Structure formats: C-alpha cells, structure tokens
Amino acid sequence: MPYKTVATVVTDSNADRWSLDAAIALARAEDAHLDVLCLGIDRTQPGFYYAGASAVVLQDNLVHAQQEAEALEAEIERKLEQEGIPFAVRCMTTQMAGLAPLIGHRTRMADIVVLPKPYGTGRGHENEAILEAALFNGAAPVLVIPDEAELPRTLTSAVVAWNESREALAAIRAGLPFLTQAEEVSIAIIDPPAHGPERSDPGGELSQMLGRHGVRAEVSVMARTMPRISDILCRHCGERGAGLIVMGAYGHSRFREAILGGATRHMLEVAEIPVLMAH
C-alpha cells in the first residue's frame, strides 16, 4: 500500500527540523498529503504548587503553550508554502496527561507518522510519549529520524529485523513501499530458535513473501555475539551500508522496556539511520 497520508508532530522547530524535512521529502516522493500537528505542551504539575495557586499557574501555562503552538504553526506554514506539496497544519495545546489520546486521534488516519528520535540531547519525556502514542493509540507505523539523518533519495540497502513476531511482520508490511524500492534487503535473524516453526529454513517464508512483492531479499542468520540485539543490528546495518532498518516495536511491555531495557528502547537510543517501527 503506498503512503498517501504522511503525518508528523512538531513541538520545537529547531529540534524537530530533521524529522520535518524527512516528512516533506517522503510526502513529495510518494505524492502524498502531509499533515503537521504543531503541539504546545503545558507541563504543569498542579500538586507541586501551594493551595490556590494551581488554577492561576495552570491558566498562565496554558496561555503560554497556546502562544507557542500558534507561533510554531505560522512558522511551519511559511516553510511548507515553499515546498509545493499538499499539506495541512494544525496547532493544538495539551497537558501531558492528555497527550496520548490526542496524538492517537490525530495520527490514526495516517499511513505513516514521521517523528524524531525520542532520546538524546534536547529530548524530553514528551518525545517518547508522542512516539508511543502514535504506535499504540494511533496504531500507525512510525518512521523515526535521528538528528542529522536524512531520508535516502535512493535506497540502496535496507535491513529487516525478523524474529517471527507479529510486531515484526506488521513493520515489514508497513515498510513495503520502502522495501520494494531498495536495491537489496537483508533479512536479519539473530539466534533463531532451534525448535521454532522456521528451524529448517529461517526467514524462508518471509523471503518468499517479499519476493512476490518484487523485493530483492536475502537472509542473514547471525549469532548473538553482543549483549544487545540493537548493537548487532546496527553493526549489520553498517556492514551492509543500509539506509533504513525495519523492525517491530515493543514486543515486551513498555513498562518492562523502560525498567529493564529492550531492543526497541535501545535502538531508539543508538540508531544513526532512519528506523521504521510498527506494533
């Protein structure tokens, strides 16, 4: 399925410029419509203020967040008017508690959501919350763009992380428009289970499915030689010269990954190329 509606969320025009540029490039390449949500976030925590002050602080912060969102909307509209693509820009204000349902509602009709990497310099809790809301509340695939990374105009190589999970399969289906354009695709399998359903031919059925879509895929079975799956995948991407990695998101619970870590969280911390995720 081609991408005909591309969405992105902007909370800071400078910090989010890489993901916005990638969203513009993707919308242009796919002849798609771009929806931009300019978000003003009120981070007030009323319990931290003395009695009677909460309402005053809340009102002031909401007004300030609305002004920020409106200024951001005007700036983004000026930029997009020069890009020659169909677009719509909307500004909205929310508190952290209302972030997930708002993002879920605004991204649920998108074919793909383009967002910045949620961890690193200049990133706050809201960046992680926006990404998770798009994945879970909006049920949309998310293309994560690291800072200073660009969407490749010509995708020479891509890596697909395959562990037989439904999350991985959802990401692969969502990534087909990219994978069909790639000159080569590596199906990366790390320590396949000895007694799994694909034990005699790891990745064989997936390779056949992708081949029927015209994807030039080959299977790469690797041993777990490093503690983190994400480190092995990043190394493999470097060896292949990959410009994109496609993988399932949050095979374990978000709480478990937040406390103990996991492939999704680690990848979102260390990735240097765009990552397409789905749940």
Contacts in CASP RR format, 6 or more apart in sequence:
PFRMAT RR
TARGET T0000
AUTHOR 0000-0000-0000
METHOD contacts of the structure
MODEL  1
MPYKTVATVVTDSNADRWSLDAAIALARAEDAHLDVLCLGIDRTQPGFYY
AGASAVVLQDNLVHAQQEAEALEAEIERKLEQEGIPFAVRCMTTQMAGLA
PLIGHRTRMADIVVLPKPYGTGRGHENEAILEAALFNGAAPVLVIPDEAE
LPRTLTSAVVAWNESREALAAIRAGLPFLTQAEEVSIAIIDPPAHGPERS
DPGGELSQMLGRHGVRAEVSVMARTMPRISDILCRHCGERGAGLIVMGAY
GHSRFREAILGGATRHMLEVAEIPVLMAH
1 111 0 8 1.000
1 176 0 8 1.000
1 177 0 8 1.000
2 30 0 8 1.000
2 32 0 8 1.000
2 111 0 8 1.000
2 177 0 8 1.000
3 26 0 8 1.000
3 30 0 8 1.000
3 32 0 8 1.000
3 111 0 8 1.000
3 112 0 8 1.000
3 177 0 8 1.000
4 30 0 8 1.000
4 31 0 8 1.000
4 32 0 8 1.000
4 33 0 8 1.000
4 111 0 8 1.000
5 32 0 8 1.000
5 33 0 8 1.000
5 35 0 8 1.000
5 109 0 8 1.000
5 110 0 8 1.000
5 111 0 8 1.000
6 23 0 8 1.000
6 26 0 8 1.000
6 27 0 8 1.000
6 30 0 8 1.000
6 32 0 8 1.000
6 33 0 8 1.000
6 34 0 8 1.000
6 35 0 8 1.000
6 110 0 8 1.000
6 111 0 8 1.000
6 112 0 8 1.000
6 113 0 8 1.000
6 114 0 8 1.000
7 23 0 8 1.000
7 34 0 8 1.000
7 35 0 8 1.000
7 36 0 8 1.000
7 37 0 8 1.000
7 106 0 8 1.000
7 107 0 8 1.000
7 110 0 8 1.000
7 112 0 8 1.000
7 113 0 8 1.000
7 114 0 8 1.000
7 140 0 8 1.000
8 16 0 8 1.000
8 19 0 8 1.000
8 20 0 8 1.000
8 23 0 8 1.000
8 34 0 8 1.000
8 35 0 8 1.000
8 36 0 8 1.000
8 37 0 8 1.000
8 113 0 8 1.000
8 114 0 8 1.000
8 115 0 8 1.000
9 16 0 8 1.000
9 36 0 8 1.000
9 37 0 8 1.000
9 39 0 8 1.000
9 103 0 8 1.000
9 106 0 8 1.000
9 107 0 8 1.000
9 113 0 8 1.000
9 115 0 8 1.000
9 130 0 8 1.000
9 134 0 8 1.000
10 16 0 8 1.000
10 19 0 8 1.000
10 20 0 8 1.000
10 36 0 8 1.000
10 37 0 8 1.000
10 38 0 8 1.000
10 39 0 8 1.000
10 72 0 8 1.000
10 76 0 8 1.000
11 38 0 8 1.000
11 39 0 8 1.000
11 40 0 8 1.000
11 41 0 8 1.000
11 72 0 8 1.000
11 126 0 8 1.000
11 127 0 8 1.000
11 130 0 8 1.000
12 72 0 8 1.000
13 20 0 8 1.000
13 72 0 8 1.000
13 75 0 8 1.000
13 76 0 8 1.000
15 116 0 8 1.000
15 122 0 8 1.000
15 123 0 8 1.000
16 116 0 8 1.000
18 116 0 8 1.000
18 145 0 8 1.000
18 146 0 8 1.000
18 147 0 8 1.000
18 148 0 8 1.000
18 149 0 8 1.000
18 150 0 8 1.000
19 114 0 8 1.000
19 115 0 8 1.000
19 116 0 8 1.000
19 145 0 8 1.000
20 36 0 8 1.000
20 76 0 8 1.000
20 79 0 8 1.000
20 114 0 8 1.000
21 150 0 8 1.000
21 151 0 8 1.000
22 114 0 8 1.000
22 143 0 8 1.000
22 145 0 8 1.000
22 149 0 8 1.000
22 150 0 8 1.000
22 151 0 8 1.000
22 274 0 8 1.000
23 34 0 8 1.000
23 36 0 8 1.000
23 114 0 8 1.000
24 34 0 8 1.000
24 80 0 8 1.000
24 83 0 8 1.000
24 85 0 8 1.000
25 150 0 8 1.000
25 151 0 8 1.000
25 153 0 8 1.000
26 32 0 8 1.000
26 112 0 8 1.000
26 114 0 8 1.000
26 143 0 8 1.000
26 151 0 8 1.000
27 33 0 8 1.000
27 34 0 8 1.000
27 85 0 8 1.000
27 86 0 8 1.000
27 87 0 8 1.000
28 83 0 8 1.000
28 84 0 8 1.000
28 85 0 8 1.000
29 151 0 8 1.000
29 153 0 8 1.000
30 177 0 8 1.000
32 85 0 8 1.000
32 111 0 8 1.000
33 85 0 8 1.000
33 86 0 8 1.000
33 87 0 8 1.000
33 88 0 8 1.000
34 80 0 8 1.000
34 85 0 8 1.000
34 86 0 8 1.000
34 87 0 8 1.000
34 88 0 8 1.000
35 87 0 8 1.000
35 88 0 8 1.000
35 90 0 8 1.000
35 106 0 8 1.000
35 110 0 8 1.000
36 76 0 8 1.000
36 80 0 8 1.000
36 87 0 8 1.000
36 88 0 8 1.000
36 89 0 8 1.000
36 90 0 8 1.000
37 90 0 8 1.000
37 91 0 8 1.000
37 92 0 8 1.000
37 103 0 8 1.000
37 106 0 8 1.000
38 69 0 8 1.000
38 72 0 8 1.000
38 73 0 8 1.000
38 76 0 8 1.000
38 89 0 8 1.000
38 90 0 8 1.000
38 91 0 8 1.000
38 92 0 8 1.000
39 69 0 8 1.000
39 72 0 8 1.000
39 91 0 8 1.000
39 92 0 8 1.000
39 93 0 8 1.000
39 94 0 8 1.000
39 130 0 8 1.000
40 65 0 8 1.000
40 66 0 8 1.000
40 68 0 8 1.000
40 69 0 8 1.000
40 72 0 8 1.000
40 91 0 8 1.000
40 92 0 8 1.000
40 93 0 8 1.000
40 94 0 8 1.000
41 65 0 8 1.000
41 93 0 8 1.000
41 94 0 8 1.000
41 95 0 8 1.000
41 96 0 8 1.000
41 99 0 8 1.000
41 126 0 8 1.000
42 58 0 8 1.000
42 61 0 8 1.000
42 62 0 8 1.000
42 64 0 8 1.000
42 65 0 8 1.000
42 93 0 8 1.000
42 94 0 8 1.000
42 95 0 8 1.000
42 96 0 8 1.000
43 61 0 8 1.000
43 95 0 8 1.000
43 96 0 8 1.000
43 126 0 8 1.000
44 54 0 8 1.000
44 57 0 8 1.000
44 58 0 8 1.000
44 61 0 8 1.000
44 62 0 8 1.000
44 95 0 8 1.000
46 54 0 8 1.000
46 57 0 8 1.000
46 58 0 8 1.000
47 54 0 8 1.000
49 57 0 8 1.000
62 93 0 8 1.000
65 93 0 8 1.000
66 91 0 8 1.000
66 93 0 8 1.000
69 91 0 8 1.000
69 92 0 8 1.000
69 93 0 8 1.000
70 91 0 8 1.000
72 91 0 8 1.000
73 89 0 8 1.000
73 90 0 8 1.000
73 91 0 8 1.000
76 89 0 8 1.000
77 89 0 8 1.000
80 87 0 8 1.000
80 89 0 8 1.000
90 106 0 8 1.000
92 102 0 8 1.000
92 106 0 8 1.000
94 102 0 8 1.000
96 125 0 8 1.000
96 126 0 8 1.000
96 129 0 8 1.000
99 126 0 8 1.000
99 129 0 8 1.000
99 130 0 8 1.000
99 133 0 8 1.000
100 129 0 8 1.000
100 132 0 8 1.000
100 133 0 8 1.000
100 136 0 8 1.000
100 137 0 8 1.000
101 133 0 8 1.000
101 137 0 8 1.000
102 133 0 8 1.000
103 129 0 8 1.000
103 130 0 8 1.000
103 133 0 8 1.000
103 134 0 8 1.000
103 137 0 8 1.000
103 138 0 8 1.000
104 133 0 8 1.000
104 134 0 8 1.000
104 137 0 8 1.000
104 138 0 8 1.000
105 137 0 8 1.000
105 138 0 8 1.000
107 113 0 8 1.000
107 133 0 8 1.000
107 134 0 8 1.000
107 137 0 8 1.000
107 138 0 8 1.000
107 140 0 8 1.000
108 137 0 8 1.000
108 138 0 8 1.000
108 139 0 8 1.000
108 140 0 8 1.000
110 140 0 8 1.000
111 140 0 8 1.000
111 141 0 8 1.000
112 140 0 8 1.000
112 141 0 8 1.000
112 142 0 8 1.000
112 143 0 8 1.000
112 174 0 8 1.000
112 276 0 8 1.000
113 134 0 8 1.000
113 140 0 8 1.000
113 141 0 8 1.000
113 142 0 8 1.000
113 143 0 8 1.000
114 142 0 8 1.000
114 143 0 8 1.000
114 145 0 8 1.000
115 127 0 8 1.000
115 130 0 8 1.000
115 131 0 8 1.000
115 134 0 8 1.000
115 142 0 8 1.000
115 143 0 8 1.000
115 144 0 8 1.000
115 145 0 8 1.000
116 123 0 8 1.000
116 127 0 8 1.000
116 144 0 8 1.000
116 145 0 8 1.000
116 146 0 8 1.000
116 147 0 8 1.000
117 123 0 8 1.000
117 144 0 8 1.000
117 145 0 8 1.000
117 146 0 8 1.000
117 147 0 8 1.000
117 268 0 8 1.000
117 271 0 8 1.000
118 124 0 8 1.000
118 127 0 8 1.000
118 128 0 8 1.000
118 130 0 8 1.000
118 131 0 8 1.000
118 144 0 8 1.000
118 268 0 8 1.000
119 127 0 8 1.000
119 128 0 8 1.000
119 268 0 8 1.000
119 269 0 8 1.000
120 269 0 8 1.000
121 147 0 8 1.000
131 142 0 8 1.000
131 144 0 8 1.000
131 268 0 8 1.000
132 250 0 8 1.000
132 254 0 8 1.000
134 140 0 8 1.000
134 142 0 8 1.000
135 142 0 8 1.000
135 249 0 8 1.000
135 250 0 8 1.000
135 277 0 8 1.000
135 278 0 8 1.000
135 279 0 8 1.000
136 250 0 8 1.000
136 254 0 8 1.000
136 279 0 8 1.000
139 279 0 8 1.000
140 278 0 8 1.000
141 170 0 8 1.000
141 171 0 8 1.000
141 174 0 8 1.000
141 175 0 8 1.000
141 276 0 8 1.000
141 277 0 8 1.000
141 278 0 8 1.000
142 249 0 8 1.000
142 276 0 8 1.000
142 277 0 8 1.000
142 278 0 8 1.000
143 151 0 8 1.000
143 274 0 8 1.000
143 275 0 8 1.000
143 276 0 8 1.000
143 277 0 8 1.000
144 268 0 8 1.000
144 271 0 8 1.000
144 274 0 8 1.000
144 275 0 8 1.000
144 276 0 8 1.000
144 277 0 8 1.000
145 151 0 8 1.000
145 274 0 8 1.000
146 271 0 8 1.000
146 272 0 8 1.000
146 273 0 8 1.000
146 274 0 8 1.000
149 272 0 8 1.000
149 273 0 8 1.000
149 274 0 8 1.000
151 274 0 8 1.000
152 243 0 8 1.000
152 244 0 8 1.000
152 274 0 8 1.000
154 181 0 8 1.000
155 178 0 8 1.000
155 181 0 8 1.000
155 182 0 8 1.000
155 183 0 8 1.000
155 243 0 8 1.000
155 244 0 8 1.000
156 182 0 8 1.000
156 183 0 8 1.000
156 184 0 8 1.000
156 241 0 8 1.000
156 243 0 8 1.000
157 182 0 8 1.000
157 183 0 8 1.000
157 184 0 8 1.000
157 185 0 8 1.000
157 186 0 8 1.000
157 240 0 8 1.000
157 241 0 8 1.000
157 242 0 8 1.000
157 243 0 8 1.000
158 178 0 8 1.000
158 179 0 8 1.000
158 182 0 8 1.000
158 184 0 8 1.000
158 185 0 8 1.000
158 186 0 8 1.000
158 242 0 8 1.000
158 243 0 8 1.000
158 244 0 8 1.000
158 245 0 8 1.000
158 246 0 8 1.000
159 185 0 8 1.000
159 186 0 8 1.000
159 188 0 8 1.000
159 233 0 8 1.000
159 236 0 8 1.000
159 237 0 8 1.000
159 240 0 8 1.000
159 242 0 8 1.000
159 244 0 8 1.000
159 245 0 8 1.000
159 246 0 8 1.000
160 168 0 8 1.000
160 172 0 8 1.000
160 179 0 8 1.000
160 185 0 8 1.000
160 186 0 8 1.000
160 187 0 8 1.000
160 188 0 8 1.000
160 206 0 8 1.000
160 210 0 8 1.000
160 217 0 8 1.000
160 245 0 8 1.000
160 246 0 8 1.000
160 247 0 8 1.000
161 168 0 8 1.000
161 188 0 8 1.000
161 229 0 8 1.000
161 233 0 8 1.000
161 245 0 8 1.000
161 246 0 8 1.000
161 247 0 8 1.000
161 248 0 8 1.000
161 263 0 8 1.000
162 168 0 8 1.000
162 172 0 8 1.000
162 187 0 8 1.000
162 188 0 8 1.000
162 189 0 8 1.000
162 203 0 8 1.000
162 206 0 8 1.000
163 189 0 8 1.000
163 190 0 8 1.000
164 196 0 8 1.000
164 197 0 8 1.000
164 198 0 8 1.000
165 248 0 8 1.000
165 251 0 8 1.000
167 248 0 8 1.000
167 249 0 8 1.000
167 250 0 8 1.000
167 251 0 8 1.000
167 278 0 8 1.000
167 279 0 8 1.000
168 247 0 8 1.000
168 248 0 8 1.000
169 206 0 8 1.000
170 248 0 8 1.000
170 278 0 8 1.000
170 279 0 8 1.000
171 246 0 8 1.000
171 247 0 8 1.000
171 248 0 8 1.000
171 249 0 8 1.000
171 276 0 8 1.000
171 277 0 8 1.000
171 278 0 8 1.000
172 179 0 8 1.000
172 206 0 8 1.000
172 210 0 8 1.000
172 246 0 8 1.000
173 278 0 8 1.000
174 276 0 8 1.000
174 278 0 8 1.000
175 246 0 8 1.000
175 276 0 8 1.000
176 213 0 8 1.000
176 215 0 8 1.000
178 244 0 8 1.000
178 246 0 8 1.000
178 276 0 8 1.000
179 185 0 8 1.000
179 210 0 8 1.000
179 213 0 8 1.000
179 215 0 8 1.000
179 217 0 8 1.000
179 246 0 8 1.000
180 213 0 8 1.000
180 214 0 8 1.000
180 215 0 8 1.000
182 215 0 8 1.000
182 216 0 8 1.000
182 244 0 8 1.000
183 216 0 8 1.000
184 216 0 8 1.000
184 217 0 8 1.000
184 218 0 8 1.000
184 240 0 8 1.000
185 210 0 8 1.000
185 215 0 8 1.000
185 216 0 8 1.000
185 217 0 8 1.000
185 218 0 8 1.000
186 217 0 8 1.000
186 218 0 8 1.000
186 219 0 8 1.000
186 220 0 8 1.000
186 236 0 8 1.000
186 240 0 8 1.000
186 242 0 8 1.000
187 203 0 8 1.000
187 206 0 8 1.000
187 207 0 8 1.000
187 210 0 8 1.000
187 217 0 8 1.000
187 218 0 8 1.000
187 219 0 8 1.000
187 220 0 8 1.000
188 220 0 8 1.000
188 222 0 8 1.000
188 232 0 8 1.000
188 233 0 8 1.000
188 236 0 8 1.000
189 202 0 8 1.000
189 203 0 8 1.000
189 219 0 8 1.000
189 220 0 8 1.000
189 221 0 8 1.000
189 222 0 8 1.000
190 222 0 8 1.000
190 223 0 8 1.000
190 224 0 8 1.000
190 229 0 8 1.000
190 232 0 8 1.000
190 233 0 8 1.000
191 222 0 8 1.000
191 223 0 8 1.000
191 224 0 8 1.000
192 198 0 8 1.000
192 199 0 8 1.000
192 202 0 8 1.000
192 221 0 8 1.000
193 199 0 8 1.000
198 204 0 8 1.000
198 205 0 8 1.000
202 219 0 8 1.000
202 221 0 8 1.000
203 219 0 8 1.000
204 219 0 8 1.000
206 217 0 8 1.000
207 217 0 8 1.000
207 218 0 8 1.000
207 219 0 8 1.000
210 217 0 8 1.000
211 217 0 8 1.000
220 236 0 8 1.000
222 232 0 8 1.000
222 236 0 8 1.000
224 232 0 8 1.000
225 232 0 8 1.000
226 232 0 8 1.000
226 235 0 8 1.000
228 262 0 8 1.000
228 263 0 8 1.000
228 266 0 8 1.000
229 262 0 8 1.000
229 263 0 8 1.000
229 266 0 8 1.000
230 262 0 8 1.000
230 263 0 8 1.000
230 266 0 8 1.000
230 267 0 8 1.000
230 269 0 8 1.000
230 270 0 8 1.000
230 271 0 8 1.000
231 266 0 8 1.000
231 270 0 8 1.000
233 245 0 8 1.000
233 247 0 8 1.000
233 263 0 8 1.000
233 267 0 8 1.000
234 267 0 8 1.000
234 270 0 8 1.000
234 271 0 8 1.000
234 272 0 8 1.000
236 242 0 8 1.000
237 243 0 8 1.000
237 245 0 8 1.000
237 273 0 8 1.000
242 273 0 8 1.000
243 273 0 8 1.000
243 274 0 8 1.000
244 273 0 8 1.000
244 274 0 8 1.000
244 275 0 8 1.000
244 276 0 8 1.000
245 267 0 8 1.000
245 271 0 8 1.000
245 273 0 8 1.000
245 274 0 8 1.000
245 275 0 8 1.000
245 276 0 8 1.000
246 275 0 8 1.000
246 276 0 8 1.000
247 263 0 8 1.000
247 264 0 8 1.000
247 267 0 8 1.000
247 275 0 8 1.000
247 276 0 8 1.000
247 277 0 8 1.000
248 264 0 8 1.000
248 277 0 8 1.000
248 278 0 8 1.000
248 279 0 8 1.000
249 264 0 8 1.000
249 277 0 8 1.000
249 278 0 8 1.000
249 279 0 8 1.000
250 257 0 8 1.000
250 264 0 8 1.000
250 279 0 8 1.000
251 264 0 8 1.000
251 279 0 8 1.000
252 262 0 8 1.000
256 262 0 8 1.000
257 264 0 8 1.000
257 265 0 8 1.000
258 265 0 8 1.000
264 277 0 8 1.000
267 275 0 8 1.000
268 275 0 8 1.000
END
